[in-house]
Amino acid sequence: MSKAIALFSGGLDSTLAILAVLRQGIDVTAITFLTHFGCDITDKSSCSKDPFSAAEKFGFQVKLCHLADKFIEIVKKPKYGHGRNMNPCIDCRILMLKEAKELMSVTEADFIITGEVIGQRPMSQMRKTISLIDKEAGVSGLVLRPLSAKLLEPTIPELKGIVDRGKLYAFHGRSRKQQMALAKKFDLTDYPMPAGGCLLTEPNYSHRLRELLIHNPNPSLNDLHLLRVGRHFRVSPSCKIIVGRDERDNDRIEQLAEENDYLMKVENFGSPVTLLSGKDSVEFISLAASICVRYSDAKHLPGVDVTVFNRENSCALRVAPADENLLETYRIEKKTKALTVKV
């Protein structure tokens, strides 16, 4: 039996691409790449759908591969540049195909499958770019894109008769109507709605990451996880304050707090958990406490007791809530230009 390795995100396109090949009697092993910048598929609560439901239903194997340090390096300095935000889409695709090529060799697979659709993403899914990506990854002719195969040159598995080109598709553009119709035909009913998926395409997250890399070129995994939650404030080159927005943020901040970090909250009022971290953090305890009060239900009071604690000690500190000018001074947030209307 012929074998294929598939790049599998759990989304509609990659699932359909796998099913199109499975229906031709080819054994498919799907590989899902984990980075620090996508939905955490090991945490079902962080995804709108279970990305592995299709694998269970249709009977293909999924392997997980964490790109870890390899990926953060291309985020910092991608050969082919970033997209609109911090997304290094071309370099990302090259890296994934290189990893898939290695697995293809180990498993003695015949080719690679992806769910790419011509014209769907302007940076990485255009004909010329796809050809460049395959060449750079060393997989020219070996990557089958079933959803758009009829718009591309025949691949090696098609030319060898491993795959019947007549049973592939000519999808293009950003509309998902054709994919949704095919999903119905394949009895694929449980799939996530189209979404960005990659945090590096989000303007505010990208701004936070760019700001972090300026002050810390080698961030820890903890630093990267914290970028996902709360409101962020930079009070010195090495010190940040992070304020939870809701109960989930509060729980996550407490989980990620490290030994030398300070946590704080306003007792007996609805309050965010506030994290203060950095080498000189002790100098900014009062400032962090005042910001904590500002986002609590006690923000209208002139003075409030804030509990400050870490893993070993706790104390109470009475402060006034921070004003908006102070927040603007330290807030890490991408500023958007206000729209003006000519009358």
C-alpha positions in Angstrom: 0.0 0.0 0.0 1.2 3.5 -0.8 1.9 5.9 2.1 1.6 9.6 2.6 2.5 12.1 5.3 0.0 14.9 5.8 0.4 18.3 7.4 -2.6 18.4 9.7 -3.9 21.4 11.6 -7.2 19.9 12.5 -9.0 22.5 10.4 -11.3 22.0 7.5 -8.9 22.2 4.6 -6.2 19.9 5.9 -8.9 17.3 7.0 -10.5 17.3 3.5 -7.1 16.9 1.9 -6.4 13.8 4.0 -9.9 12.4 3.3 -9.5 12.9 -0.5 -6.3 10.8 -0.4 -7.7 8.2 2.0 -10.5 7.6 -0.4 -8.0 6.5 -3.0 -6.8 3.6 -0.7 -3.6 5.3 0.4 -2.4 5.0 4.0 -2.0 8.5 5.6 -0.1 9.5 8.7 -1.0 13.0 9.8 1.6 15.2 11.6 0.5 18.1 13.7 3.1 20.7 14.5 3.0 22.4 17.8 4.4 25.9 18.2 4.2 28.4 21.0 1.9 30.6 18.9 -1.1 28.5 18.0 -4.1 26.9 19.7 -2.9 24.5 22.4 -4.5 21.3 21.0 -3.4 19.4 24.1 -5.8 21.6 26.0 -9.3 20.9 24.7 -10.7 23.9 26.5 -8.6 26.2 24.4 -10.1 25.1 21.1 -13.6 25.5 19.8 -13.6 21.9 18.5 -11.6 18.8 19.1 -9.1 18.9 16.2 -8.7 15.1 16.4 -12.3 14.1 16.0 -11.9 13.5 12.3 -8.9 11.3 12.8 -10.9 9.2 15.2 -13.9 9.0 12.9 -12.1 8.3 9.7 -9.3 6.2 11.0 -6.0 7.9 10.3 -3.1 8.2 12.7 -1.9 11.6 14.1 1.6 12.3 15.4 2.5 15.4 17.3 5.8 17.3 16.6 6.9 20.3 18.6 9.0 22.7 16.6 10.2 24.5 19.8 13.4 26.4 19.3 13.5 26.0 15.6 10.3 28.0 15.2 11.1 30.8 17.6 14.3 31.5 15.6 12.5 31.9 12.3 10.0 34.2 14.1 12.8 36.4 15.2 14.5 36.6 11.9 12.7 35.0 8.9 14.6 34.7 5.7 11.5 35.7 3.7 10.2 38.3 6.1 7.1 38.7 8.2 3.5 39.1 7.0 1.4 42.0 8.1 2.2 41.2 11.8 4.8 38.8 13.2 3.8 35.8 11.0 6.8 34.3 9.0 4.4 32.3 6.8 6.9 31.3 4.1 9.6 30.3 6.4 7.1 28.5 8.6 5.9 26.4 5.7 9.5 25.6 4.6 10.3 24.4 8.1 7.2 22.2 8.3 7.8 20.6 5.0 11.5 19.9 5.9 10.2 18.1 9.1 7.6 16.2 7.0 10.3 15.2 4.6 12.3 13.6 7.4 9.3 11.7 8.6 8.5 10.6 5.1 12.0 9.1 4.9 11.7 7.3 8.2 8.3 5.8 7.4 9.1 5.1 3.7 6.2 7.3 2.6 5.8 8.2 -1.1 4.7 11.8 -0.8 3.4 14.7 1.4 -0.1 16.1 1.6 -1.1 19.6 2.6 -4.6 21.3 2.7 -3.4 24.5 0.9 -5.7 26.2 -1.5 -4.4 28.5 -4.2 -5.1 32.1 -3.5 -6.5 31.6 0.0 -3.5 33.2 1.8 -1.7 36.0 -0.1 1.7 35.4 1.5 2.2 31.7 1.3 -0.5 30.2 -1.0 0.2 31.7 -4.4 1.6 29.6 -7.3 5.0 31.1 -7.4 5.4 31.1 -3.6 4.3 27.5 -3.4 7.0 26.5 -5.9 9.6 28.5 -4.0 8.6 26.9 -0.7 8.8 23.4 -2.1 12.2 24.1 -3.6 13.6 25.5 -0.4 12.3 22.6 1.6 13.8 20.1 -0.9 10.4 18.5 -1.7 9.7 19.7 -5.2 7.3 17.4 -6.9 6.6 15.5 -3.7 3.9 17.7 -2.2 0.3 17.0 -3.2 -2.3 19.7 -2.6 -5.5 17.7 -3.3 -7.9 20.7 -3.0 -6.1 22.7 -5.7 -4.2 20.0 -7.5 -5.8 20.6 -10.9 -4.6 24.2 -10.9 -1.0 23.1 -10.4 1.5 21.0 -12.3 1.1 17.2 -11.7 3.2 15.9 -8.8 5.4 12.8 -8.8 2.7 10.6 -7.1 0.2 11.7 -9.8 2.7 11.0 -12.6 3.5 7.6 -11.1 -0.2 6.7 -10.9 -0.1 6.4 -7.1 -2.8 9.2 -7.0 -5.6 9.5 -9.5 -5.5 13.2 -10.5 -9.1 13.0 -11.9 -10.3 12.5 -8.3 -8.7 15.7 -7.1 -10.0 19.3 -7.1 -9.5 22.8 -8.4 -10.5 25.0 -5.4 -9.1 28.5 -5.3 -9.7 31.8 -3.4 -10.8 32.6 0.1 -14.4 31.3 -0.1 -15.0 28.1 1.8 -18.3 27.2 0.0 -16.6 24.5 -2.1 -14.9 23.0 1.0 -18.1 23.0 3.0 -19.9 21.2 0.1 -17.1 18.6 0.0 -17.2 18.1 3.7 -20.9 17.3 3.4 -20.1 14.8 0.7 -17.4 13.2 2.8 -19.7 13.1 5.9 -17.4 15.4 7.7 -19.6 17.3 10.1 -17.5 18.2 13.1 -14.9 20.8 12.1 -13.9 24.2 13.4 -15.1 27.3 11.6 -12.3 29.2 9.7 -10.2 31.3 12.0 -6.7 32.8 12.1 -5.3 30.1 14.4 -1.8 31.5 14.5 -1.4 34.2 17.2 1.4 35.7 15.1 -1.3 37.1 12.7 -3.0 39.0 15.5 -1.9 42.7 15.7 -2.0 43.1 19.5 -0.3 39.8 20.3 2.4 40.5 17.6 3.0 43.9 19.1 3.5 42.4 22.6 5.9 39.8 21.1 7.9 42.3 19.2 8.1 44.5 22.4 9.2 41.5 24.4 12.0 40.5 22.0 13.4 44.1 22.1 13.9 43.7 25.9 14.5 40.0 26.0 15.9 38.4 22.8 15.7 34.9 24.3 12.4 34.7 26.1 11.4 31.7 28.1 8.4 29.5 27.3 6.8 31.1 30.4 7.3 34.6 28.9 5.6 33.5 25.7 2.7 31.9 27.5 2.1 35.1 29.4 1.7 37.1 26.2 -1.6 35.3 25.7 -3.3 36.6 28.8 -4.2 39.8 30.5 -3.3 43.5 30.1 0.5 44.2 29.9 2.5 47.1 31.2 6.2 47.7 30.8 7.6 49.6 33.8 11.4 49.1 33.1 13.5 47.2 30.5 13.4 44.1 32.7 10.1 44.4 34.6 6.5 43.9 33.5 3.1 44.0 35.1 0.3 41.8 33.8 -3.3 42.2 35.0 -5.9 39.5 34.5 -9.1 40.4 32.5 -11.3 37.6 33.8 -11.3 34.5 36.0 -9.6 32.4 33.3 -6.8 34.9 33.0 -6.5 35.1 36.8 -6.1 31.3 37.0 -3.6 31.2 34.2 -1.5 34.0 35.7 -1.3 32.2 39.1 -0.3 29.0 37.3 2.5 30.8 35.4 3.9 32.9 38.3 7.5 31.9 39.1 9.4 31.8 42.3 10.6 35.4 42.3 7.4 37.0 41.0 4.9 39.0 43.0 1.1 38.4 42.8 -1.5 40.8 44.1 -5.2 41.2 44.4 -7.8 43.3 46.2 -9.5 41.3 48.9 -13.3 41.4 49.4 -13.9 43.0 46.0 -14.0 41.7 42.5 -10.4 41.9 41.6 -7.9 40.8 38.9 -4.9 38.8 39.8 -1.9 41.0 39.0 1.6 39.7 38.3 4.8 41.7 38.8 7.9 40.1 37.4 11.5 41.2 36.6 14.9 41.7 38.2 14.0 45.1 39.8 10.3 44.2 40.5 10.5 45.2 44.2 10.8 48.8 43.2 7.5 48.7 41.4 5.3 46.9 44.0 3.3 50.1 44.9 2.8 50.9 41.2 1.6 47.4 40.4 -0.8 47.5 43.4 -2.3 50.8 42.2 -2.8 49.3 38.7 -4.4 46.2 40.3 -6.9 48.5 42.2 -7.7 50.4 39.0 -9.1 47.3 37.4 -10.9 46.0 40.5 -14.4 46.8 41.7 -12.8 49.1 44.3 -11.4 51.5 41.7 -13.7 54.4 42.9 -12.3 54.3 46.5 -9.6 56.8 47.5 -7.5 54.1 49.2 -7.6 50.3 49.1 -5.7 47.5 50.8 -4.0 45.2 48.3 -2.7 41.8 49.2 0.8 41.2 47.8 2.1 37.7 48.0 4.5 35.1 46.5 5.2 31.5 47.3 6.6 32.3 50.7 5.2 35.6 52.1 2.3 37.9 51.9 1.5 41.4 53.1 -1.1 44.2 52.7 -0.3 47.5 51.0 -2.7 50.5 51.0 -2.7 52.4 47.7 -4.8 54.7 45.6 -6.1 53.5 42.2 -3.9 54.4 39.2 -5.2 57.1 36.9 -5.6 56.7 33.1 -2.6 58.8 32.3 -0.4 56.5 34.4 -1.8 53.5 32.6 -1.2 55.0 29.2 2.4 55.7 30.2 3.2 52.0 30.7 0.6 50.1 28.7 1.9 47.7 26.0 -0.7 47.9 23.3 -0.7 48.4 19.6 -2.1 51.9 18.9 -4.6 52.1 16.1 -5.1 55.4 14.2 -8.5 57.0 14.8 -10.7 57.3 11.7 -11.6 60.8 10.7 -14.6 61.6 8.7 -14.5 64.6 6.4 -17.8 66.6 6.4 
